[in-house]
Structure formats: structure tokens, C-alpha cells
Amino acid sequence: MPPTPRDADRPQELRFSRMERLLGGHPISTVSVDGTSARFVTDPALVRRILVTDARHYGKSELLQKARILSKSGLLAPDDARHRHYRRLAHPHLRTAAVTAHTPLMEDVARATAASWRPGQPVDIQAAMCRAAGRIALNALLGPTSGQTSALLTERLAALSWEMITKPLYGNAARARRPAHRLRQASTDFRTLLARCITDRLNPPGPTTHYLAALLADAGPAAGGALSGEQVCDEAVMMLTAATVTTASVMSWALYTLARHPLAEEKVLKDLAQPADTDTDTDTGTGTGARPGHGHGPPGYTLRFLMEVLRLHPPVWITSRRTLTPVTLGEHTLPAGTDVVFSSYLLHRHPAHYRDPHRFDPDRWLTTRPRPQDATYLPFGTGARGCVGETFAWQELHVLLGVLAQEWRLTLQPGTRPRAAAHTTLHPHRLLMIPQPR
């Protein structure tokens, strides 16, 4: 049923602490975000219409300001043709063959991270994961840099990523002057150094194969031309920050979850101990070579563990779109210019699609299959604007978790249980853990 006039006149305020109450209501509810009325969608089939079936009728919305400091020229361009062009440009550097080539880099970074920890000394897990994920992203997307420059880039990217992770998306906190100043300063510091690196690579002495080189050599889509030097820098900042903040948030939850679930930790370690070429699930005996996704068989336990972490703690936990034309969504007719909001956090916890949805249960993925015709599982989005680096991300998470979990047993300080902080990403608030050697 469409909302009554009373509902439309008095929409409920969108708050993370109240979001799950929306699951018990209509598939489309009216909410208020910073005083702006929007429609909140909780039906996965309708979300798929927004992202896939009718995607051409929806554009970017400024309701949630998570990308304001990032590029709007390449992959985040509102124009679909330009977006497709830069997606195709990025794809060769993120597809399976490229991911395989980058796996030794991921392993080296993971081992260096593990080697930096000391027994009994608390580790700020999110800061450590920002540095690790940032270093991987920098080397994979920009290619090798000198040791001193690489270290400085990594630290500045980690600082920017942390400010980005903790940036509120809406409400008074999002408009506070001090956090906004810290974010702008961190962005300027990283961008200034990155711009110098880009200038140094305008005329490389030999062939290069990384994404930055592709951007610099690109002639641009048929309409619109190539990116300017400033836009190339913006695009690089966007790609690097996005790759870092999402991986850092997921890995923080993964390490926290291992500490909270000893049986799952035991199964992950058992799975990781299998020879790499067996590709066999230690519980079921089935092959585990396929990455998670629609149409694949049951993944191995470590991937099931990561899938469940991403189900309960998707880093991009809320998304907004704006109708470009009048649309029909379910029983509702929405005029052009309507802001539409949906949350993968809620979709992943919908009791109609996940039994006992709040329980951490990696083995649910032995039988649960997200259906292609809806959107019950969206850790990387879906459709034409889904995450172009999904394959890269799965491998990175698997490698980081494998090395760190086998090297160290991480425990929480007694009496601590970090809460979920719903900012730009969904991340654990103040996660300090104590490492002990295996």
C-alpha cells in the first residue's frame, strides 16, 4: 500500500540505531535525511530494479555525501558512457589474471604487517589494516615507487583512509567543522605527494602496465575527451581510497570475528593449512576454486567465513540514488528528482531471506544461494556500477586473513566489545587487539 498523506507529511528520521524497524514495515517507506524526504527501499527485488533493470532511470544522489571529496570524472562520473569507458580501462588491471599476478605482493604486505606486531603489545587493527590495504593498492594501481616515497605515500593514504572511514554521512556530525577540516587536510597531504609522483611518470622510460599508466595514456571516450592531469590525480585518489577503506573495514571485522568465535577460528586455520593446490573444502570435500558469487558451488570454509563477515558487516552499508525520470517502483509512482535510499546492511539481515539473520554462521553458504533476480547479498553492489575490483578484493581479503591468522592469535582486551560505527563505511569502533604468536 502507498503511504498515507500523514506518512508522507511526517516521515521518520533515518537513524542507524532504528533502521531494522524498517524491515517490519512496507517495502518502501518515507524517511527524512537531514530534513530531505526520501524513499527507503527494503525489498531486494525493488533494489535490483533500481540497480539493474531500470538503472538508466536512476542517477547519483547527493543525499549521502560520502564521495564529495573524490573524483567525479572517471569511474564516479554521472554520465554512463564515461563511467563505462573508465570501467573498461580499469578492468584489465583488476581481472583474474592481474589478481593472480598481484598475489605475491599481497602476501609480502601481509607478512610485513605480521612481522611489525609484537607479542602482548596492543595493535590498532584498523590503522594497521589501512596501512596494509593502502600499500597493496598503491603498488597494484600505481606500480612500484622508491622506498622512501612508497612509505610516505602509504602513511598519507592510511591517514586519509581513516578520516574517510570515520566521516559521518549525514546529520549534524557530517556538517561539523573539525572532522571536515581533518578530512580535507588529509586529502590535500596525500594528493600533493601523489601529484608529484604522477608528474614524474608522464614520460616513463619504458613500457608500464599499471592503471595509472593507462589513465595517463588514455585518449578519453568518444565524447568528452581524456582526463586532464588534475582529473587523473583525482581518479587515482578515488581508486586508492576506495580500495583501502573497504578492505580495511572488512579485515577489521574479520579479525574481530575470529576472536569472538573460536570454533570458526579453528575451522579457518584448518582450511588454511590445506595445501594450496588441493582446492578442497575440509568440511565437505567439495572444490573451492570458484570465487563467491551467483552460480558457483559451495566455497571453502575460509571464503564462507569472509562471505558471512561481509553479510553482517558490509563496508558500503547504505546507498542513495535519485530518479532521473518518473518511475514506478512497486506500487509507488515516484516523480523525477526523488531520492531513493537502500541499505545492504538491512538487506543482508532480512529474516525473509536469511534464517536467524543476526547469527554468525559461515555454513549457511553451503545451502544459501543469493538469487540473480533479486539483491539479497550486495557486499560489492551489483549492476553496471558494481565494484569493478570485486575479484581483487576477494583475493586480497583471503591472503591478508590467511597470513595474519596463521601468524598471530588476536584477542580483545578484557571487557571490550567494539560497537558498529555507521560512517562512510561500517567499521568497528576503537578496535584494539592483543597479538600472541601461534
C-alpha positions in Angstrom: 0.0 0.0 0.0 1.3 3.5 -0.8 2.0 5.6 2.3 -0.9 7.8 3.6 -0.7 11.6 3.4 0.1 11.5 7.1 3.1 9.3 6.4 4.3 11.5 3.7 4.0 14.6 5.7 5.7 13.2 8.8 8.5 10.8 7.6 10.5 9.1 10.3 14.1 10.3 10.7 16.7 7.9 9.3 19.0 6.7 12.1 21.2 3.7 12.1 20.0 2.6 15.5 16.4 2.5 14.3 17.0 1.1 10.8 16.0 -2.5 11.5 12.5 -1.4 12.4 12.0 -0.5 8.8 12.1 -4.2 7.9 8.8 -4.8 9.6 7.0 -2.1 7.6 6.2 -1.6 3.9 8.8 -2.4 1.2 9.0 1.3 0.6 8.9 3.8 3.5 9.2 7.5 3.7 12.2 8.8 5.7 13.9 12.1 6.4 17.6 12.5 5.8 18.8 15.9 7.1 15.3 17.3 6.5 15.0 16.0 3.0 12.3 13.5 2.3 13.4 10.2 0.7 12.1 6.8 0.0 13.7 3.9 1.8 13.5 0.5 0.0 13.8 -2.8 1.9 12.6 -5.2 -0.8 15.6 -6.8 -2.6 13.6 -7.2 -5.8 12.9 -3.5 -5.9 16.6 -2.7 -5.1 17.6 -4.8 -8.1 15.2 -2.8 -10.3 17.0 0.4 -9.1 20.5 -1.0 -9.7 20.0 -3.3 -12.7 16.6 -3.5 -14.5 15.8 0.2 -14.5 19.2 1.6 -13.7 19.1 4.1 -16.6 16.3 5.9 -14.8 18.4 6.5 -11.7 21.4 8.7 -11.2 23.8 9.8 -8.5 22.2 11.3 -5.4 23.9 13.9 -3.2 21.8 12.9 -0.2 24.7 10.9 1.3 27.9 12.9 0.8 30.4 10.0 1.1 32.1 10.8 -2.3 32.2 14.6 -2.1 36.0 14.8 -1.9 36.5 12.1 -4.5 36.7 12.1 -8.3 33.6 12.7 -10.3 35.3 12.4 -13.7 36.1 8.8 -14.3 34.5 5.8 -12.6 32.3 8.1 -10.5 31.2 10.2 -13.5 27.5 10.7 -13.5 27.5 10.1 -17.3 27.0 6.4 -18.0 29.1 6.5 -21.2 32.1 8.0 -19.4 31.7 5.6 -16.5 31.7 2.6 -18.9 34.8 3.9 -20.6 36.8 4.1 -17.4 35.4 0.9 -16.1 36.7 -0.9 -19.3 40.1 0.9 -18.8 40.4 -0.4 -15.2 39.1 -3.9 -15.8 42.4 -5.4 -17.3 44.2 -4.3 -14.2 41.7 -6.0 -11.8 40.6 -9.1 -13.6 41.6 -12.6 -12.6 44.9 -12.8 -14.4 46.0 -9.5 -13.0 44.9 -10.5 -9.5 47.0 -13.7 -9.7 50.0 -11.6 -10.7 49.4 -9.3 -7.7 49.0 -12.2 -5.2 52.8 -12.3 -4.3 52.6 -8.5 -3.5 49.6 -9.2 -1.2 51.5 -11.9 0.5 54.6 -9.7 1.0 52.5 -6.9 2.5 50.6 -9.4 4.8 53.9 -10.9 6.1 55.4 -7.4 6.6 52.3 -6.4 8.6 52.5 -9.6 10.7 56.3 -9.0 11.3 55.6 -5.5 12.6 53.5 -6.7 15.6 54.9 -7.7 19.0 53.6 -10.3 21.4 51.4 -8.7 24.1 51.5 -5.2 22.6 48.0 -3.9 21.7 47.5 -3.2 17.9 45.2 -0.6 16.5 43.7 -3.1 14.0 42.0 -0.6 11.7 45.1 1.6 11.5 47.2 -1.5 10.6 44.7 -2.6 8.0 44.6 0.9 6.5 48.4 0.7 6.0 48.3 -2.8 4.6 45.4 -2.3 2.2 46.8 1.1 1.2 50.3 -0.4 0.4 48.7 -3.1 -1.7 46.5 -0.6 -3.6 49.4 1.8 -4.2 51.6 -0.9 -5.7 48.9 -2.6 -7.7 47.4 0.5 -9.2 50.4 2.8 -9.5 53.2 0.4 -9.9 56.5 0.4 -7.8 57.9 3.6 -6.3 61.1 4.3 -4.4 61.2 3.0 -0.8 61.0 6.4 0.9 58.3 7.7 -1.4 56.3 4.5 -1.1 56.4 4.6 2.7 55.3 8.2 2.8 52.5 7.6 0.3 51.4 4.6 2.4 51.2 6.6 5.6 49.4 9.5 3.9 46.9 7.2 2.2 46.3 5.4 5.5 45.7 8.7 7.2 43.3 9.8 4.5 41.5 6.5 4.6 41.0 6.6 8.3 39.5 10.1 8.1 37.3 8.8 5.2 36.2 5.7 7.1 35.1 7.8 10.1 33.4 10.5 8.2 29.6 10.6 9.0 27.3 10.5 6.0 24.5 12.7 7.3 23.2 14.5 10.3 24.9 17.2 12.4 28.1 15.2 12.7 28.5 15.2 8.9 28.5 19.0 9.0 30.8 19.5 11.9 33.7 21.8 11.0 36.6 20.0 12.8 36.2 16.5 11.2 35.6 18.1 7.8 38.9 20.1 8.2 40.8 16.9 9.1 39.5 15.1 6.1 40.3 18.0 3.7 43.8 18.3 5.2 44.5 14.5 4.9 43.2 14.6 1.3 45.5 17.6 0.5 48.5 16.0 2.0 48.1 12.7 0.1 47.0 14.4 -3.1 50.0 16.7 -3.1 52.5 13.9 -2.9 50.6 11.7 -5.4 50.5 14.6 -7.9 54.3 14.8 -7.8 54.5 11.0 -8.4 52.2 11.4 -11.4 54.2 14.2 -12.9 57.3 12.1 -12.6 55.6 9.4 -14.7 54.3 11.4 -17.5 57.1 10.2 -19.8 58.2 6.8 -18.5 61.4 5.4 -19.9 59.9 2.0 -20.7 56.5 0.2 -21.0 54.2 0.2 -18.0 51.2 -1.9 -17.2 49.6 -0.4 -14.1 46.3 1.5 -14.0 47.9 5.0 -13.6 49.8 4.5 -16.8 46.5 3.5 -18.6 44.9 6.7 -17.3 47.8 8.9 -18.4 47.9 7.3 -21.9 44.1 7.3 -22.4 42.6 9.3 -25.2 39.3 9.5 -23.5 35.8 8.3 -24.5 34.4 9.4 -27.9 32.6 12.3 -26.2 34.2 14.3 -23.5 37.9 13.8 -24.2 40.7 12.4 -22.0 41.0 13.3 -18.3 43.1 16.3 -17.5 46.2 16.0 -15.2 44.1 17.2 -12.3 41.4 14.7 -13.1 43.8 11.8 -13.4 45.1 12.7 -9.9 41.5 12.9 -8.6 40.7 9.5 -10.2 43.8 7.9 -8.6 42.9 9.3 -5.2 39.4 7.9 -5.6 40.5 4.4 -6.6 43.2 4.2 -3.9 41.0 5.5 -1.1 38.0 3.3 -2.1 40.2 0.2 -2.3 41.8 1.0 1.1 38.8 1.9 3.2 36.6 -1.0 2.2 39.4 -3.7 2.7 40.5 -2.1 6.0 36.9 -2.2 7.3 36.2 -5.8 6.3 39.6 -7.1 7.6 39.0 -5.4 10.9 35.7 -7.1 11.3 37.2 -10.4 10.1 39.9 -10.4 12.7 37.5 -9.3 15.4 35.1 -12.1 14.4 37.9 -14.7 14.7 38.5 -13.6 18.2 34.8 -13.8 19.0 34.2 -17.2 17.5 36.9 -19.7 18.5 35.2 -22.6 16.6 35.2 -20.6 13.4 38.8 -19.6 14.0 39.7 -23.3 14.4 37.9 -24.1 11.1 39.6 -21.3 9.2 43.0 -22.4 10.4 42.3 -26.0 9.4 41.2 -24.8 6.0 44.2 -22.6 5.5 46.5 -25.4 6.5 45.5 -27.4 3.4 48.0 -27.5 0.5 47.2 -24.6 -1.8 46.8 -26.9 -4.8 44.2 -29.2 -3.3 41.4 -26.6 -3.5 39.3 -28.8 -1.3 36.8 -27.8 1.4 37.9 -29.6 4.7 34.3 -29.9 5.8 32.6 -31.1 2.6 35.3 -32.4 0.3 34.0 -30.1 -2.5 36.2 -28.0 -4.7 36.7 -24.4 -3.6 38.4 -22.9 -6.6 35.4 -20.7 -7.6 35.2 -17.2 -6.0 31.9 -16.4 -4.2 29.1 -15.2 -6.4 26.0 -16.2 -8.3 26.0 -19.7 -9.9 29.1 -21.1 -8.1 29.2 -24.2 -5.9 29.8 -24.1 -2.1 33.0 -22.2 -1.4 35.6 -23.4 1.1 35.4 -22.6 4.8 37.7 -19.5 4.7 35.6 -18.0 1.9 32.4 -18.9 3.6 33.8 -17.1 6.7 34.6 -14.0 4.7 31.2 -14.1 2.9 29.5 -14.2 6.4 31.6 -11.3 7.6 30.6 -9.3 4.6 26.9 -10.3 5.1 26.8 -8.9 8.6 29.3 -6.0 8.1 29.1 -4.7 4.5 31.5 -1.8 4.3 29.2 0.2 1.9 26.2 -0.2 4.2 23.9 2.4 2.7 23.4 3.8 -0.8 21.3 6.5 -2.4 20.1 7.2 -5.9 17.9 9.9 -7.5 15.3 9.3 -10.1 16.1 10.9 -13.4 12.6 10.4 -14.8 9.2 9.5 -13.3 9.4 5.8 -12.3 7.1 3.1 -11.0 8.7 1.2 -8.1 6.4 -1.5 -6.7 3.1 0.2 -6.0 4.6 3.6 -5.9 5.0 6.2 -8.7 8.0 8.4 -7.9 8.5 11.8 -9.7 11.8 12.7 -11.2 14.2 14.1 -8.6 13.1 11.7 -5.8 15.9 10.5 -3.6 15.8 6.7 -3.0 17.8 5.0 -0.3 18.5 1.4 0.4 20.9 -0.5 2.8 22.9 -3.6 2.1 23.2 -3.9 5.9 19.4 -4.4 6.2 19.1 -6.5 3.0 21.7 -8.9 4.4 19.8 -9.2 7.7 16.3 -9.6 6.2 14.6 -12.6 8.0 12.7 -13.5 4.9 15.9 -14.3 3.1 18.3 -15.4 6.0 17.3 -17.7 8.7 18.4 -16.4 12.2 19.9 -13.4 10.3 21.9 -12.0 13.2 23.7 -15.2 13.9 27.2 -15.6 12.5 27.1 -18.8 10.6 29.5 -19.4 7.7 27.9 -22.7 6.9 24.7 -21.1 5.8 26.6 -20.6 2.5 26.6 -24.3 1.9 22.9 -24.1 1.0 22.1 -20.5 0.7 22.4 -19.1 -2.8 21.7 -15.4 -3.5 19.3 -15.4 -6.4 20.3 -13.4 -9.5 16.8 -11.9 -9.8 17.0 -10.1 -6.5 19.5 -8.3 -4.4 19.7 -10.2 -1.1 23.5 -10.1 -1.0 25.3 -6.9 -2.1 28.7 -6.6 -0.5 30.1 -5.2 -3.7 27.0 -3.8 -5.2 25.6 -5.1 -8.5 24.8 -3.9 -12.0 26.8 -1.6 -14.2 28.1 0.4 -11.3 29.0 -2.5 -9.0 32.5 -2.7 -7.7 35.0 -3.2 -10.5 37.6 -4.5 -8.1 35.5 -7.3 -6.6 37.8 -10.2 -7.8 40.8 -8.3 -6.5 39.1 -7.7 -3.1 38.2 -11.3 -2.5 41.8 -12.4 -3.1 43.2 -9.6 -1.0 40.9 -10.5 1.9 41.8 -14.1 1.6 45.5 -13.5 1.6 45.6 -11.0 4.4 43.4 -13.1 6.6 45.4 -16.3 5.8 48.8 -14.8 6.7 47.7 -12.8 9.8 45.5 -15.6 11.3 48.3 -18.2 10.9 51.0 -16.0 12.4 49.0 -14.5 15.3 46.2 -15.2 17.7 44.4 -11.9 18.4 42.4 -11.3 21.5 40.3 -8.4 22.7 41.2 -6.6 25.9 39.0 -7.9 28.7 35.6 -6.3 28.9 35.7 -4.7 25.5 33.3 -5.3 22.7 33.5 -2.7 19.9 30.2 -1.4 18.6 29.5 -0.9 14.9 30.1 2.6 13.8 28.0 3.5 10.7 30.0 6.2 9.0 31.3 6.2 5.4 32.0 2.5 6.0 30.5 0.2 8.6 33.5 -0.3 10.9 34.2 -1.4 14.5 34.7 1.5 16.8 38.0 1.5 18.7 39.3 -1.9 17.9 42.5 -2.7 19.8 43.6 -6.3 19.9 46.5 -8.1 21.6 48.6 -10.4 19.4 50.2 -13.7 20.6 52.2 -16.0 18.4 50.6 -19.2 17.2 
